[in-house]
Amino acid sequence: MTDFSTVPPLDATAVLKRFGLRADKSLGQNFLQDSSALEKIARAAEIQAEDSVLEIGPGLGSLTRYLALAAKEVVALELDSDLVPPLRAVLKPYPNVRVVQGDILKTDVSELVHKKDYLVAANIPYYITSAIMRHLLESAPTPRRIVLTIQKEVAERVCAASGDLSLLALSVQVYGNPSIAAVIPASAFHPAPKVDSAILRVDIYPEPLIPRETLAAFFKLTKAGFSQKRKTLRNSLSSGLHIKPQEAEALLKSASIDPMRRAETLSIEEWKGLCQTG
């Protein structure tokens, strides 16, 4: 087991001041600097000595240093070009870290990580959680495990059980098994966000629960089903798929689903059946 006690504390305020910078609210920058929380993220990733780790939004390198101690290679992708100089300075003692400036949503993951069985660990801005999750899960190669520090409420939604599933939960649970590894209080960040965070761990399945050839149909159906969440599936599918209510009802009945149910009550297996019927 990696000994993280050798990682020195990092004062985000001091580093920012040294380089004449301040946290950019428009980019959702909240720098995690609590040593205990950083170690929990690294532990949750279960990094092996030969692993390659992709870190999205390394910021000032607080987490990067923990990842670098455990992994063979860390690719740190930072969107904010202003943070690259302080990031390189902080990470100078870690030769196995490669800092890249860029936008994960506009980057082909295969260009960053050349090992198929890689990991993702990151403290990401709340406002792009869904987009980053979708991008990673649909990328090739797909990571073996994803560990993200995100808004606690969102993490709980991702981990919801059948009967209370959201579109985000479905989008993640089709690809892997999500769980919450720990909760991180807002006070662990600089500047402190208004809400607490959670470490979300997603262990990716060898193959999605929905056959790859029907994933497009699955997402089209689920998006339509959740398009008007308060309405019954009969009405939401009718509106979302631009078909008559009677056609939506027939589609649901053919999959043995009550047309009066709502989208969040369906399990992944029921959505799968609906895809196969449609």
C-alpha positions in Angstrom: 0.0 0.0 0.0 1.3 3.4 -1.0 2.5 5.6 1.9 1.0 9.1 1.3 2.4 10.6 4.5 5.4 11.9 2.6 3.2 14.3 0.5 3.7 17.8 1.9 0.6 20.1 2.5 -0.2 22.5 -0.3 -1.4 26.0 0.6 -3.5 27.0 -2.4 -3.8 30.6 -1.3 0.0 31.0 -1.1 0.6 29.4 -4.5 -2.0 31.5 -6.2 -0.5 34.7 -4.6 3.0 33.7 -5.7 1.9 33.6 -9.3 -0.5 36.6 -9.1 -3.6 34.5 -9.6 -7.0 33.9 -8.0 -9.6 31.2 -8.3 -11.7 31.7 -11.5 -15.3 31.3 -10.5 -16.4 31.1 -14.2 -14.4 27.8 -14.5 -15.8 26.4 -11.2 -12.3 26.5 -9.5 -12.4 25.2 -6.0 -9.0 23.9 -5.0 -9.1 20.8 -2.7 -6.3 21.1 -0.1 -7.3 18.9 2.8 -4.7 16.1 3.0 -7.1 13.5 4.4 -9.6 14.1 1.6 -6.9 14.0 -1.1 -5.7 10.7 0.3 -9.2 9.3 0.3 -9.5 10.0 -3.4 -6.2 8.3 -4.2 -7.2 5.3 -2.1 -10.6 5.1 -3.7 -8.9 4.8 -7.1 -7.0 1.7 -6.0 -4.0 2.6 -8.1 -1.6 -0.2 -9.0 2.2 0.4 -9.6 1.8 -0.1 -13.4 -1.3 2.1 -13.8 -1.7 5.1 -16.0 -4.0 7.7 -14.4 -5.8 10.6 -16.2 -6.5 13.5 -14.0 -8.9 16.1 -15.3 -8.5 19.7 -14.0 -5.5 19.2 -11.7 -5.6 22.8 -10.8 -2.5 23.4 -8.5 -1.5 19.8 -8.4 -2.9 19.0 -4.9 -4.3 15.6 -5.9 -1.8 15.0 -8.7 1.0 14.5 -6.2 -0.9 11.7 -4.4 -1.7 10.0 -7.8 2.0 10.3 -8.9 3.2 8.5 -5.8 1.0 5.4 -6.6 0.9 5.3 -10.4 3.5 4.6 -13.1 2.2 7.6 -15.1 -0.2 10.6 -14.5 -1.5 12.7 -17.4 -2.8 15.9 -15.9 -5.1 17.8 -18.3 -5.7 21.4 -17.3 -8.1 23.7 -19.1 -6.9 27.0 -17.6 -3.6 28.0 -19.3 -2.9 30.4 -16.4 -2.6 27.5 -14.0 0.0 25.6 -16.1 3.0 27.5 -14.8 2.2 27.0 -11.0 1.1 23.4 -11.8 4.5 22.6 -13.4 6.3 24.3 -10.5 4.4 22.2 -7.9 4.9 19.0 -9.8 8.6 19.5 -10.6 9.6 16.7 -8.1 7.3 14.2 -9.9 8.9 13.2 -13.2 6.1 10.7 -14.0 3.6 13.4 -14.4 2.8 14.9 -17.8 1.0 18.2 -17.8 -1.2 18.9 -20.8 -3.2 22.1 -21.5 -6.6 21.4 -23.0 -10.3 20.8 -22.7 -11.4 17.3 -21.9 -14.6 17.7 -23.7 -12.7 18.5 -26.9 -10.0 16.0 -26.5 -9.8 12.4 -27.8 -8.8 10.4 -24.7 -6.8 8.0 -26.8 -4.4 10.9 -27.6 -3.7 11.4 -23.9 -3.6 7.9 -22.5 -2.0 5.1 -24.5 -2.8 2.3 -22.1 -6.2 0.6 -22.4 -6.6 -0.3 -18.8 -6.3 3.2 -17.3 -7.9 5.0 -14.4 -9.5 8.5 -14.1 -9.2 10.4 -10.8 -10.2 14.1 -10.6 -11.8 16.9 -8.6 -14.0 18.4 -11.4 -16.1 21.6 -11.6 -19.7 20.8 -10.6 -21.3 22.4 -13.7 -19.8 20.0 -16.2 -20.2 16.8 -14.2 -22.7 15.2 -16.6 -20.8 16.2 -19.7 -17.5 14.8 -18.4 -19.0 11.6 -17.3 -20.7 11.0 -20.6 -17.5 11.9 -22.5 -15.4 9.4 -20.5 -17.9 6.6 -20.6 -18.3 6.9 -24.4 -14.6 7.3 -25.1 -12.3 4.6 -26.4 -10.5 3.2 -24.6 -12.9 3.2 -21.7 -11.3 3.6 -18.2 -11.3 0.7 -15.8 -12.4 2.9 -13.0 -13.5 6.5 -12.6 -13.1 8.4 -9.3 -14.5 11.9 -9.2 -15.1 14.5 -6.5 -18.4 16.0 -7.3 -21.4 17.7 -5.6 -22.7 15.3 -2.9 -26.3 15.6 -4.1 -25.3 14.7 -7.7 -23.3 11.7 -6.5 -26.3 10.5 -4.5 -28.4 10.8 -7.7 -25.9 8.8 -9.7 -26.0 6.0 -7.1 -29.9 5.9 -6.9 -31.6 2.5 -7.0 -34.4 1.5 -9.4 -37.5 3.4 -8.6 -35.7 6.7 -8.3 -33.4 6.7 -11.3 -32.6 9.9 -13.1 -31.3 10.2 -16.7 -27.8 10.8 -15.3 -28.0 7.7 -13.1 -29.1 5.6 -16.1 -26.3 7.1 -18.2 -23.7 6.0 -15.7 -25.2 2.7 -14.4 -25.4 1.3 -17.9 -21.6 1.4 -18.1 -20.6 0.7 -14.5 -21.3 0.2 -10.8 -21.3 3.6 -8.9 -20.7 4.0 -5.2 -19.8 6.8 -2.8 -16.4 6.3 -1.2 -16.5 9.3 1.2 -18.1 12.7 1.8 -15.9 15.9 1.7 -17.1 19.0 3.6 -17.0 22.3 1.8 -14.4 23.6 4.2 -11.8 21.3 2.6 -11.7 23.5 -0.5 -10.3 27.0 -1.3 -12.4 28.9 -2.0 -15.1 26.9 -0.1 -18.1 25.9 -2.3 -21.7 26.4 -1.0 -22.3 22.6 -0.8 -20.5 19.5 0.4 -18.9 17.1 -2.1 -18.6 13.3 -2.4 -16.1 11.0 -3.9 -17.9 9.0 -6.5 -16.3 5.8 -7.6 -17.5 4.0 -10.8 -16.2 0.5 -11.6 -16.6 0.1 -15.3 -18.2 -3.2 -16.6 -16.3 -5.1 -19.4 -19.3 -4.4 -21.6 -22.3 -2.0 -21.1 -25.5 -3.5 -19.7 -27.2 -2.4 -22.9 -25.7 -4.0 -26.1 -23.5 -1.4 -27.9 -25.6 -1.7 -31.1 -28.7 -0.5 -29.2 -27.1 2.2 -27.0 -28.2 4.9 -29.4 -31.8 3.7 -29.2 -31.5 3.4 -25.4 -30.4 7.0 -25.0 -33.0 8.3 -27.4 -35.7 6.5 -25.5 -34.5 7.5 -22.0 -34.0 11.1 -23.1 -37.6 11.2 -24.4 -38.9 9.5 -21.3 -37.3 12.1 -19.0 -38.1 15.0 -21.3 -41.3 15.7 -19.2 -40.5 14.1 -15.9 -43.8 14.8 -14.2 -45.8 13.2 -17.0 -46.6 9.6 -17.5 -44.4 7.6 -19.9 -47.3 7.5 -22.3 -47.2 11.3 -22.6 -43.5 11.9 -22.3 -42.6 9.3 -24.9 -45.3 10.7 -27.2 -43.8 14.2 -26.9 -40.2 13.2 -26.9 -40.4 10.8 -29.8 -42.9 12.9 -31.7 -45.4 10.0 -32.0 -49.1 9.8 -31.1 -50.0 9.0 -27.5 -51.7 5.8 -28.7 -48.5 4.7 -30.4 -46.5 5.4 -27.2 -49.0 3.4 -25.2 -48.8 0.4 -27.6 -45.0 0.5 -27.5 -45.0 0.4 -23.7 -47.6 -2.3 -23.4 -45.6 -4.5 -25.9 -42.7 -4.3 -23.4 -45.1 -5.1 -20.5 -44.8 -1.6 -19.0 -47.7 0.2 -17.6 -48.1 3.4 -19.7 -49.2 5.3 -16.6 -45.8 4.9 -14.9 -43.2 7.6 -14.8 -39.6 7.4 -16.3 -37.8 7.3 -12.9 -39.6 4.1 -11.9 -38.2 2.0 -14.7 -35.2 -0.2 -14.1 -32.4 -0.6 -16.7 -33.7 -4.0 -17.6 -37.1 -2.4 -18.4 -35.5 0.3 -20.6 -33.6 -2.5 -22.3 -36.8 -4.4 -23.0 -38.3 -1.2 -24.3 -35.4 -0.7 -26.7 -35.7 -4.2 -28.0 -39.4 -3.8 -28.5 -39.0 -0.5 -30.3 
